[in-house]
Amino acid sequence: MNDTQTNIERNVMRRVRLIRLLALIISTATLAVLTFIAALWGIGREVWVARIFENMPQSSDLGALAAFWLAAFLHTSLIVQALIVLTLTSLLFLIREIARALIKSRS
């Protein structure tokens, strides 16, 4: 049947396949994952993450842990704070996209 396709049909189908491929590559979930990875990489370049975990309180007191993380966040540079906010935002967006995909697949 491919032999009977006209040039117009071939061009249209090629463009449809290209659009489907681009939709997969440039999906919002892919963008969220790439943003998350890039922000984590940026944090790793700016902060010595192992030292932060070494200085973290070992108690299971949630108040002490929250105070530590808030102090750690407030005593970093503006770029690190922006990267942390970007990381958390992209993580929440990715969770939302995964939930939407799971709900859509069950329907």
Summary of the structure (lengths in Angstrom):
residues: 107
radius of gyration: 22.5
end to end distance: 34.4
largest distance: 73.5
contacts: 229
relative contact order: 0.11
helix: 84%
strand: 0%
